[in-house]
Amino acid sequence: MKKVYLVSVIISGLFLASCESTTYDNVEGFVANPTYEKNIKPLIDSKCNNCHAAQVTYQLGGGTILDNYADFRSSVEFGYTLRDIDTLRNTPGQMPKSNAPLTKGQIKLIYAWKNTGFPQ
């Protein structure tokens, strides 16, 4: 009886562990070949630019500007944005602070944009 119980616990644990994704494969809302104008900019406008637009950033006394292609690309290219938004990494400075975290699909979208050479 103890063996059956132990096997049941192990199988249940493996099943539950497999439900939690630690990758960005097969995530809803993902676009394979995103562009800045069509896919990235609307996301940044809705999730980041209430704090990271140039005008707001200057009013707050400094910070990272993400409201244009060049600045956002630079931040993604050098890893700052991905470090701060990637919910799988749970960094102390998790962004965005004033919005809900980005979904796995939204994060994967930014990774795909980077991996395809930052198309405009």
Summary of the structure (lengths in Angstrom):
residues: 120
radius of gyration: 18.7
end to end distance: 62.3
largest distance: 67.9
contacts: 303
relative contact order: 0.18
helix: 57%
strand: 0%
